[in-house]
Amino acid sequence: MTDHHETTPGQDPHLLREWLVTNGLGGYASGTVTGTITRRYHGLLVAALPNPLGRVMMLNGLSERLRLPCRRVVHTGAEELAGVAPENVYPLTAFRLDHGLPVWLYEIDGFVLEKRLLMPYQQNTVHVTYRLLRGEGMLRLNLRPAMQFRSHDALVCPEPSAAYRLSVYKDQFEITGEPQYPVLRLQLHGQATAFTCDGKVTAAIPYRTERNRGYAWKGSLWSPGYFRTDLTLGQETTLVASTESWEAIQAQSPESAYRSESERRDSLLRLAAPALKSGPAAQLVLAADQFLITPVGRIQAVVRAKAAGDDVRTIIAGYHWFTDWGRDTMISLEGLTLLTGRINEAGWILRTFAEYVRNGLIPNMFPEGEKDGLYHTADATLWFFHAFHRYLGATNDQATLRLLLPKFRDIIEKHMRGTDFGIGMDPGDGLLRQGAPGYQLTWMDAKVDDWVVTPRRGKAVEINALWYNALRLLQGWLTQSGDAPAAEDIGQRADQVRDAFNARFWHASGGYLYDVVDGEDGRDDAACRPNQVLAISLDHPVLDASRWPSVMEVVTRELLTPVGLRSLAPGHPDYKAKYYGDLRSRDAAYHQGTVWAWLIGPYVEAWLKLHPGRQGEARGFLTGLMSNLDAACVGSINEVFDAEPPYLARGCIAQAWSVAEVLRCWVMTEVAAEAARG
């Protein structure tokens, strides 16, 4: 999923920056700051629809044509949609986020035009508002919508469907496409509005990022015509596009919708931990909101939750293409919910996932447009223990502990006896092994066709760190519940795991931990990877404390970068410095050197265990990631980065665990920062 590329001479730097707005359902709007469409995922309305549709591109873009009082005509935004040469497109003057929402400014011959965009919460609706901030006389604004109804994941194609139909009733416009898709409803609010029916197909648009990623990259869109309105100083106009009913669309005026969304976002900041209420961390609180969604179409989950007095929430792993993943959800839960004050939603997420436990596993992921999960993961279920422990520490929710304790006991029993995908305990040493042909079960899960890039079959270091942590957590919960015999049994098993781990995983000549022991070929894998940090960072660290300094010295020297940890140390034969090219090239590098932002969380936590009281120094590890807030996806943090300078942002433009772990690190390092401000 290659993304950002080095700027070439004369290239607009805004083209490399992107923005993202979401609706709390998994739907979104996104694009480049300039308005140029470079991805198949760029659009003004990607609606989250019931299964089997999933997320659907409904409105790709708007061309914006301005006629000045002197009769001069200019365009703002994407020249591809306007069908004009780039030299006739007026450049963007400024871009910023206001309450986390994008704002564009265009200054043209004394006129200053502002554009804003929002998606009302929990609606498949987008509002694009234009306001004239400065200028004498009347500015005429033409807006031409362009579209191709398709799955947001679908490849672009040269010709859009010919089945579109426009229907008009007064000021209500409806676009009907192929039968499986909903109706797109359009309405323009403003002074002296009109619509000109002028259906046409755009010229082929070059989706530059898709070309760089090795996918189809030329596609055309269909437009029904264009809206027109006149603006004078202080006036505004709003185009509303939606798949909701007219009743829902008209329940709020654009002005009211903007106030409601601004107030909602203000309330998010009020709920957050004190260290997160202002400055760049406040941007991350608003970014965190983008990942917390109510999943559309999982009726059974909704019914179960409502019957128990709950609601349903889950966490989108990343935009644009990820759905909700069990592993990402559990790693992200503390940063996205507990530290942002969204305690109820944390409980809903945990209890919802508990309902999906099958044969001792929680789902790895829910595929787009489907209600059932896939369970091919060895670590997500163990992260479930960690997430619940952090939730319990924040809430002391004994009722949920009583509810879930039987499930946690069953999970451990299933792992001891052996469950799916070769996941099971080795009775000889108590360590957890995993692996099945054709599956990638750890978080290092790249796969192309039948090629599993990093299979890591055997006993993986972080899986066993998580296994030990889960055993100790269950031991504590059983003790708390009064079941001393069961707690003692689990404690003895944990003792066995700790002893075996320290005997088997220590790579003495390297001064760090093996990544996998007892691999498929019977060998131990000495590749230096970041997974070993979890043996120190978790609440119950399995690694003997005497070995922490050596491990952290190696990890710091070989893996630490300004934007996270490398997934493999330089010098290894499989090391890749850049993450780019077609799918096979990218996945070959995905966990073979590519830097992952989320790993800064375990690193900082482990580092502070070695250096207590030095939070100010630890805050320095976040500098590069915080600067990313204005460099790639404005206001958020990418999934991955290149392994070498200049550490270009890659992968998903906004990733849940990247944001969550930086939020968590910001809070962990705040005490010294406050004292320094003192």
DAMO-V342897 format. One record per backbone hydrogen bond with DSSP energy under -0.5 kcal/mol. CO is the residue of the C=O (numbers start at 1). NH is the residue of the N-H. E is the energy in kcal/mol with one decimal. If there is no record, write none. Layout:
co = [CO/CO]
nh = [NH/NH]
e = [E/E]
//
This chain:
co = [1/8/12/13/14/14/17/18/19/21/23/24/27/28/29/30/31/32/36/36/38/38/39/43/45/45/45/46/47/47/49/50/50/54/55/56/56/57/59/59/61/62/63/63/64/65/66/66/67/68/72/74/75/76/77/78/79/79/85/86/88/88/94/96/98/101/102/103/104/105/105/106/106/108/111/111/112/112/113/114/115/116/118/120/123/124/124/126/127/127/128/129/130/131/131/132/134/138/139/139/140/141/142/143/143/144/146/146/147/150/151/157/165/167/169/171/172/173/174/174/175/176/178/183/184/185/186/187/187/189/191/194/195/196/196/200/205/205/206/207/208/209/210/211/217/219/221/222/223/224/226/227/228/229/231/232/235/237/238/238/239/240/241/242/245/246/248/249/253/254/255/256/257/258/259/260/261/262/263/264/265/266/267/268/273/274/278/278/279/279/280/281/282/283/284/285/286/287/288/288/291/291/293/293/297/298/299/300/301/302/303/304/305/305/306/311/314/314/315/317/318/319/319/323/324/325/326/327/328/329/332/333/333/334/337/338/339/341/342/343/344/345/346/347/348/349/350/351/352/353/354/358/361/364/365/365/367/372/374/374/375/379/380/381/382/383/384/385/386/387/388/389/390/391/392/396/397/398/399/400/401/402/404/405/406/407/408/409/410/411/412/413/414/415/419/420/421/422/423/424/425/426/426/431/433/434/436/439/441/441/443/446/446/448/450/451/451/452/457/458/458/459/460/461/462/463/464/465/466/467/468/469/470/471/472/473/474/475/476/477/478/478/479/482/483/484/485/486/487/488/489/490/491/492/493/494/495/496/497/498/499/500/501/505/505/506/507/507/507/512/515/516/517/519/523/524/525/525/527/528/529/530/531/532/533/533/534/535/539/544/545/545/547/548/549/550/551/552/553/554/555/555/558/559/561/562/564/565/569/572/577/577/578/582/583/584/585/586/586/589/589/592/594/595/595/596/596/597/598/598/599/600/601/602/603/604/605/606/607/611/614/615/616/617/618/619/620/622/623/624/626/627/628/628/629/632/632/633/637/639/640/641/644/648/649/650/650/652/654/655/656/657/658/659/660/661/662/663/664/665/667/669/670/671/672/673/674]
nh = [651/11/15/16/17/33/33/634/31/29/122/294/23/46/21/43/19/35/32/38/209/210/42/30/47/58/59/28/49/56/54/53/54/49/152/47/58/150/44/45/146/78/65/144/76/142/68/74/140/71/68/66/90/64/79/82/83/84/88/89/75/90/105/103/101/98/117/96/115/93/94/108/113/111/108/113/133/134/106/131/104/129/127/123/125/243/244/241/118/129/239/116/237/114/133/234/112/140/141/231/67/229/65/145/227/63/60/61/222/57/154/220/176/174/172/173/169/186/167/176/184/165/181/185/175/242/173/189/240/238/230/228/197/198/226/223/207/219/208/211/212/213/215/214/207/205/202/147/200/198/196/143/194/141/139/235/132/130/189/240/128/187/126/185/249/250/251/252/257/258/259/260/261/262/263/264/265/266/267/268/269/270/271/272/276/277/281/282/282/283/284/285/286/287/288/289/290/290/291/292/293/316/295/314/299/302/303/304/305/306/307/308/308/310/309/313/293/316/325/656/322/653/654/317/366/329/330/331/332/333/336/337/338/339/342/341/273/343/346/347/348/349/350/351/352/353/354/355/355/356/357/361/358/326/367/374/370/367/364/365/377/383/384/385/386/387/388/389/390/391/392/393/394/395/396/398/401/402/403/404/405/406/408/409/410/411/412/413/414/415/416/417/418/425/422/423/435/424/419/433/427/429/430/426/424/458/439/441/378/379/445/453/454/451/452/448/453/455/520/434/460/517/464/465/466/467/468/469/470/471/472/473/474/475/476/477/478/479/480/481/482/483/482/484/487/488/489/490/491/492/493/494/495/496/497/498/499/500/501/502/503/504/505/507/514/508/510/511/512/507/461/525/459/522/519/526/515/516/529/569/532/533/534/535/536/537/538/543/541/547/548/549/551/552/553/554/555/556/557/558/559/560/570/566/564/625/561/596/572/575/643/644/580/586/587/588/589/589/590/592/594/576/567/597/641/565/599/600/601/602/603/604/605/606/607/608/609/610/611/614/618/619/620/620/621/622/623/626/627/628/629/630/631/632/635/18/634/636/655/597/650/595/647/642/4/639/640/639/319/659/660/661/662/663/664/665/666/667/668/669/670/673/674/675/676/677/678]
e = [-1.2/-2.4/-1.7/-1.4/-1.5/-0.9/-2.4/-2.8/-1.3/-2.8/-3.2/-2.6/-1.5/-2.4/-2.7/-1.7/-2.4/-0.9/-0.7/-0.6/-1.2/-1.3/-1.0/-2.7/-0.7/-2.8/-1.4/-1.7/-0.8/-2.7/-0.7/-1.7/-0.6/-2.3/-2.2/-2.3/-0.6/-1.1/-2.2/-1.7/-2.2/-0.5/-0.6/-2.2/-2.2/-2.9/-0.6/-2.4/-2.2/-2.5/-2.8/-3.4/-4.3/-1.1/-0.5/-1.6/-1.6/-1.2/-2.1/-1.8/-1.5/-0.6/-2.4/-2.4/-1.8/-2.9/-1.2/-2.1/-2.5/-2.5/-1.5/-0.6/-3.0/-2.3/-3.0/-0.5/-2.7/-1.2/-2.5/-2.5/-2.7/-2.5/-2.9/-1.6/-1.6/-2.1/-0.5/-2.2/-2.0/-0.5/-2.7/-2.6/-2.5/-3.0/-0.8/-2.8/-2.2/-0.5/-0.5/-3.0/-2.5/-2.0/-2.6/-0.6/-3.0/-2.1/-1.4/-1.6/-2.9/-3.0/-1.3/-1.5/-2.6/-2.7/-2.4/-0.5/-2.6/-3.0/-2.5/-0.5/-2.5/-2.0/-2.0/-0.6/-2.9/-2.1/-2.4/-0.5/-3.2/-2.0/-1.3/-2.7/-0.6/-0.7/-2.0/-2.8/-0.9/-1.7/-1.4/-2.0/-2.1/-1.5/-2.7/-1.4/-3.6/-3.4/-2.8/-2.4/-2.3/-1.4/-2.9/-2.2/-2.0/-3.0/-3.2/-2.6/-2.2/-3.1/-3.1/-0.6/-2.3/-2.0/-2.7/-3.2/-2.6/-2.4/-1.0/-0.6/-2.8/-2.1/-2.0/-2.6/-2.3/-2.4/-2.6/-2.3/-2.2/-2.2/-2.2/-1.5/-1.5/-1.9/-1.7/-1.0/-2.5/-1.2/-0.6/-0.5/-1.0/-0.9/-1.2/-1.6/-1.8/-2.1/-2.6/-1.2/-0.6/-1.3/-1.4/-0.7/-0.7/-2.7/-0.7/-2.3/-1.5/-2.0/-2.7/-2.5/-2.3/-2.8/-2.2/-1.3/-0.5/-3.3/-1.6/-0.5/-2.5/-0.5/-0.6/-2.7/-1.0/-1.0/-1.4/-2.7/-1.7/-2.4/-2.3/-2.3/-2.2/-1.4/-2.8/-2.1/-1.2/-2.3/-2.6/-0.8/-2.5/-1.1/-1.6/-2.1/-2.3/-2.4/-2.3/-2.6/-2.4/-2.5/-1.9/-1.0/-0.7/-1.3/-1.1/-1.4/-2.8/-1.2/-0.6/-2.9/-2.0/-0.5/-3.6/-1.4/-2.2/-2.4/-1.3/-0.9/-1.3/-2.9/-2.4/-2.4/-2.1/-2.3/-2.9/-2.2/-1.4/-1.8/-3.0/-1.8/-1.7/-2.6/-1.9/-2.6/-2.2/-0.5/-2.3/-2.5/-2.2/-2.4/-2.0/-2.3/-2.7/-2.2/-2.3/-2.3/-2.2/-1.9/-0.6/-1.8/-1.7/-0.6/-3.5/-2.9/-0.8/-0.8/-3.1/-3.3/-2.2/-2.6/-2.0/-0.6/-3.0/-0.7/-1.8/-1.5/-0.6/-3.0/-0.8/-2.5/-0.8/-0.6/-0.7/-2.1/-0.7/-2.4/-1.9/-1.7/-2.5/-2.2/-2.3/-2.1/-2.7/-2.3/-2.4/-2.4/-2.7/-2.4/-2.1/-2.4/-2.7/-2.1/-2.3/-1.7/-0.6/-2.3/-1.1/-1.2/-2.1/-2.5/-2.1/-2.3/-2.3/-2.3/-1.9/-2.4/-2.2/-2.0/-2.2/-2.6/-2.3/-2.5/-2.9/-2.2/-1.5/-2.6/-2.8/-0.5/-2.8/-1.1/-0.8/-2.1/-1.2/-2.7/-2.6/-3.4/-2.5/-2.3/-2.8/-0.7/-2.6/-0.9/-0.9/-1.5/-0.8/-2.0/-1.3/-1.5/-2.0/-2.4/-1.3/-1.9/-0.5/-2.2/-1.1/-0.5/-2.1/-2.7/-2.0/-2.1/-2.7/-2.5/-2.1/-2.9/-2.6/-1.4/-0.6/-2.7/-1.1/-0.6/-2.3/-2.3/-1.5/-1.9/-2.0/-0.8/-0.7/-2.8/-2.8/-1.7/-0.8/-1.1/-1.2/-1.3/-1.4/-3.3/-1.0/-0.5/-2.1/-1.4/-0.6/-2.0/-1.7/-0.5/-1.9/-2.7/-2.4/-2.5/-3.0/-2.5/-1.1/-1.3/-1.9/-1.6/-1.8/-2.4/-0.7/-0.9/-1.6/-1.8/-1.2/-2.6/-1.8/-0.7/-1.3/-1.3/-1.3/-1.3/-3.7/-3.3/-0.9/-2.4/-2.2/-1.3/-3.2/-2.5/-2.5/-2.1/-1.3/-0.6/-1.4/-2.1/-2.5/-2.2/-3.0/-2.2/-1.7/-2.4/-2.3/-2.4/-2.5/-1.9/-2.4/-1.9/-1.4/-0.9/-2.6/-1.9/-2.5/-1.5/-1.4]
//
